[in-house]
């Protein structure tokens, strides 16, 4: 049994992922569009190519995404990629080779370097201001 791709549902999915409301999409599609018309569009299994191209331009998503995205296949790929919850922390406690004292020292050194740069810039600014005053 061949599973058909529902292009209207894909338009809805991508629109929602982008956080775009139906009203906003209708506005971007043109004057003859309304929220109701977008709602009806999202129920269509097949969308005409010129319209799909226009939606693609508005949402900045390739036409192929609407034509080829299959949620079932995506779920299968994800479930087959992560074997037995291997992506979860299943009892394994990671070890971090971080010495907090060294990190504090490093932060302190960075802060001191920043202060030194700021003092140098202040001295340069004062010298420029003194030269400007002397000219007048």
Phi, psi and omega in degrees: 000125182274131179270124182272146177275130180264099186296321179298318178295323178294320176302314180299314181301310182293322178299315180293321178299327179277354179073031182256129178280159179302321180299318181293319178296318178300316179299316181291332181283337176132175186299324184278011180254149177220171178300319181298319181293322177294319178301316179294321178301318183291349177268349182282135178288319180240133178246137181302143184304314180299321179290319179298322177296319179295316178298319178301317179294317182294315182275351181058046178231136181301144178306321183301330179297319179288327184279333190243344184293125179233111184301321180300315179295320180298316179297318179298317180298315181296314183292328179279340180284322183259103185277120175050044177070028183296341179277349179269160175278092185260075176084344180274122179261117182291148177253136179245126179268065181241125176264113184300325179296317179297320179296319178296318178299316181299315178298319179297317179297318178298320179295319179295319178298320178296314178300317180297318177297319180295319178295320179297316178296322178297315179298318178296319179295318179297319180297318178296318180296320178297319178296320178297320180294320181296326181294330185277000000 
